[in-house]
Amino acid sequence: MDFQGIGGGEILVIIIVALLIWGPNRIVEIGRTLGKTVHAFKKATSDITVKMEKELEDQKLEDPKKEPPSGKIS
């Protein structure tokens, strides 16, 4: 098993050290908090993507002949 360049043995050592430092109850709390944070981040990025797509679609409906900016400097 290779997870981003870290093998199974290294992952096991990291887990054991984390358990020794924080204990099993604190690890669960950290995991739960991390999961909520990742969920909130994904929701925020999804909301931004939806808003941008809606604005682009609205802009196309207002003036279908007008091209969106290409980002090139002329």
C-alpha positions as CSV (number, residue, x, y, z in Angstrom):
1,M,0.0,0.0,0.0
2,D,1.4,3.4,-1.0
3,F,-0.3,6.5,0.1
4,Q,1.3,9.6,-1.4
5,G,4.8,8.1,-1.0
6,I,4.2,6.8,2.5
7,G,4.2,3.0,3.0
8,G,2.1,1.0,5.4
9,G,4.8,0.8,8.0
10,E,5.2,4.6,8.2
11,I,1.5,5.1,8.5
12,L,1.4,2.6,11.4
13,V,4.2,4.5,13.2
14,I,2.4,7.8,12.7
15,I,-0.9,6.3,14.1
16,I,1.0,4.9,17.1
17,V,2.7,8.2,17.8
18,A,-0.6,10.1,17.5
19,L,-2.3,7.7,19.9
20,L,0.6,8.1,22.4
21,I,0.5,11.9,22.2
22,W,-3.3,12.6,22.1
23,G,-4.9,9.4,23.2
24,P,-7.8,7.5,21.5
25,N,-10.6,9.9,22.6
26,R,-8.8,13.0,21.4
27,I,-8.0,11.3,18.1
28,V,-11.7,10.7,17.5
29,E,-12.5,14.4,18.2
30,I,-9.7,15.6,15.9
31,G,-11.0,13.3,13.1
32,R,-14.6,14.5,13.6
33,T,-13.4,18.2,13.5
34,L,-11.3,17.6,10.5
35,G,-14.2,15.9,8.7
36,K,-16.5,18.8,9.4
37,T,-13.9,21.3,8.2
38,V,-13.4,19.4,4.9
39,H,-17.1,19.2,4.4
40,A,-17.6,22.9,5.0
41,F,-14.7,23.6,2.6
42,K,-16.2,21.4,-0.1
43,K,-19.6,23.1,0.4
44,A,-18.1,26.5,0.1
45,T,-16.2,25.7,-3.1
46,S,-19.3,24.1,-4.5
47,D,-21.4,27.2,-3.7
48,I,-18.8,29.5,-5.3
49,T,-18.7,27.3,-8.5
50,V,-22.5,27.3,-8.7
51,K,-22.6,31.1,-8.3
52,M,-20.0,31.7,-11.0
53,E,-21.6,29.3,-13.4
54,K,-25.0,31.1,-12.8
55,E,-23.4,34.5,-13.4
56,L,-21.8,33.3,-16.6
57,E,-25.1,31.8,-17.8
58,D,-26.9,35.1,-16.9
59,Q,-24.3,37.1,-18.8
60,K,-24.7,34.9,-21.9
61,L,-28.5,35.3,-21.8
62,E,-28.2,39.1,-21.5
63,D,-25.9,39.5,-24.5
64,P,-25.3,36.3,-26.4
65,K,-23.1,38.0,-29.1
66,K,-20.6,39.4,-26.6
67,E,-17.6,37.1,-26.1
68,P,-16.4,36.5,-22.5
69,P,-13.0,38.0,-21.7
70,S,-10.2,35.8,-22.9
71,G,-7.6,37.0,-20.4
72,K,-5.3,38.1,-23.2
73,I,-3.8,41.6,-23.2
74,S,-4.2,43.3,-26.5
